[in-house]
């Protein structure tokens, strides 16, 4: 039902080509793949932590580069177990679908408010509000908000501890807060939505590996992306 509502939004809000994407004639039946490495030092006792991620995204599972992401930031623990604030910077290089090798570079600064909760022995919840200031090649400055909810559900242990098999479900919705970005381009409010289900395993020191599928709805396409995620906790 939720996906049907978002599809209706897609068709009734407006028909606009998303200017930051290089998406001519994308085949929605093809499955993409996102390979992601996350590094953090959340085992430290400091009130300030550091995080970084590197992502390699393909239009197709093993070929046709879609995007490279290099990003880092600092996390400030306002309440060590529940409320965090983060600030970071990321570089993005996007490539066109198919044979074209056209590229678009983007610089991005983000701020997060992260709230963590636990539902008894059932699930670990993470809520995140992210604000992004975006400088996209050849376009004017733009601003976006993202709201994400993640639930990690341990299967063989009561807690997310060492040697735990778990399911991770997530949903994230994106909103454009500035509509005019130059070159007679106007963005609509709804940008995109990601819904994912991953199976994972937690090693020692909270390091994790996950494999799953994400369904993406945007103003240009609806398509599935495989996700390969490794999180290394120092």
N, C-alpha and C positions, 0 to 999 in steps of 0.2 A: 504493500500500500504506500509506504514511504517513497519508494522509488518511482511509483506512478505519479505521485504528487510532484516530485522534482522534475519529471519529464514534462508535465504540464507547464511548470514554471518556465522550462527551457523554451517551449514553443510560444507561450503567450506574452512573455515579457518583451522580447525583441529579437530580431534576427540580425546579429552583428558578428562579424568575424573577429575573434579575439586577437588583438594586435600583437601580443607577446608570443604567440605560438606560430610555428612554421608547419602548417598542418594540411597542406593541399591534398585533398582526396585520401585522407587517412582511412585505412580499411579497419572498420570497427570489429570485424570478425577475427582479426589477428590479435594474439596475446602478446603484450609487452612484458618486459622484465626489469625490475629495479633491484640492483645489487647495492647493499647499504652497509657501511661500517660506522659504528658509533663508539666513541671512546670517552670515558669520564673517570673521575677519581672520587666517586660518591662514597667510597669506604673511609675517606679521611674524616677526622674529627673537626676539621675547620668549618667555619660558617660560610666560607667561600669555596666553591668548587669550580672546576673547569671542564668543559665539554667540547667535543669536536666531532664532525661527521664528514664522511666522504661518500658520495652516491654516484653510481654509474647507471643511467637509465637508458634502456633500449626500446625502440619502437617494436622490434621483434625480439624473441627470447634471447638469441645469441648474436644479433647483428642489428645494424641500422641505429646508430647512436641518436638518442633523443636529447639527453641532457647530462651534464657533469656538474656536480655541486661540491664545493669545498666550503665548510662553514665551521666557525668556532665561537665560543662565548664563555661567559662566567655566570655561575648560579649563586645567588645570595640566599641563604637559609634564614628567612624571617622567623619561621617556626620550624625547627629541624625535621620534624616528622610530618608536617602538614602543608605549610605554606612556603613557597619559594618564589623568588623573582629572578629573572635572567635577562641578560643583555648580550647580543652577539652580532656578528657580521658574516655575510656569506657572499661568495662569488658563484655565478651561474652562467654556464654556456649552453645554449640550446641550439640544436641542429634540425634542419628540415627533414620531414618524412621522405623516405624513398631515395632516389638517386641524387637529388639536389643536395649540395653541401653548404647551403647558405647557413650562416651562424648569427646568433644574437647574443650579446653579452649583457649581463645584469649585475649590479651591485645592490646589496640589500642589507639593511639594518633591522633587527627585530628586538622586541621587548616582550617578555612572557610573565604572566602570573600563573603559577602552577599550584593546584590544591590537590592533596592526596588524602584518600579516605579508605577505610576498610569496612566491608559489609560482613560482620561477624567472621566466620571461617570460610566464607563463600568466595569473595572476590576482592581484589585490590583495585581501587578506582583512582584514575588520574584525570583531572579536569585542567584544561589549559586554554587561556585566552592569549593569543599572539597578535601583536600589532607589527606591521611590516612597512617600512619606508623603502620605496623601490625606485631605483634609477636604471631604466631600461634603455638600451642603445637606441639612439635616434628619436626617443620619445621624451615627453615631459615627465617630471616627478609624479609618482602616484603612491597611493596609500591603501593598505588592505588590512582587514581583520580576519582572524581565523579562530574558530571555536572547536575544540577537540575533546572527546571523551574516550578514554581507554579503560577496559576492564580486563585484568589478568586473573584467570581462574585456575588455581592449582588442581591437578587431577590425582596425583599419588601422594601428596602431603597436605597437611592442613595449612601450611604456610608456604610462602615463596622463599624456600630455603635451598640449600645445596641439593643437587640431584633431583630437581623437581620438574616433572612434565606438566605443561600448562597450555591453556588456550588463551589467546589474546584477541579480543574483539575491539574494534575502534571505529569511530565516525568523526569526520572533520568536515566542517562547512566553511567556505570562504566568501567574503563579502568585499566588494570594491567600495571604498569610501570617497574616492575622487573619480569623477566620471570623465572629465575631459583631459586627454593626455597629448593633445596636439595632432597635427596632420588630419584634422576633421574626424578624428576617432573619438567615439564616446562609449564608455563602458557602462554596462548595466550593473545593478546592485548585486545580484547573485552571480558569483564567479564559478564555483565548482564545489563538488562534494565527493569525499572519499569514504568508502565503507570497506573495511578489511576484516578478515578472519585468518589468524595465523596459529599454527601449532609450534610450541617452543620447548626448549630444555634449558634449565638454569644450571650452570656449572658452579664451581667454587668461586667465592669472592663476587657473586652476583653477575658474573659474565653469562651471556645468554646467546642462543642461536634460535632463529625463527624462520619458518617457511610457510607461506600462505598465499592468499589471493586477495587482491584489492579491486573493487569495482569503482570506476571513476565516471562521474557525470560532469560535463562541462558545457559551456556555450557552443562548443565546436564538435565534440564527440562524446559517446558513451563507450567505454571499453574496459576490458579486464587487464590487470597487470599482475604478474607473478612477483612475489616479494621474497628476497633472500636477505636476511638481516642478521648481522653479528654485532653484539654489544660487548665491548671489553671494558671491564671495570678494573681500574688500577689500584 
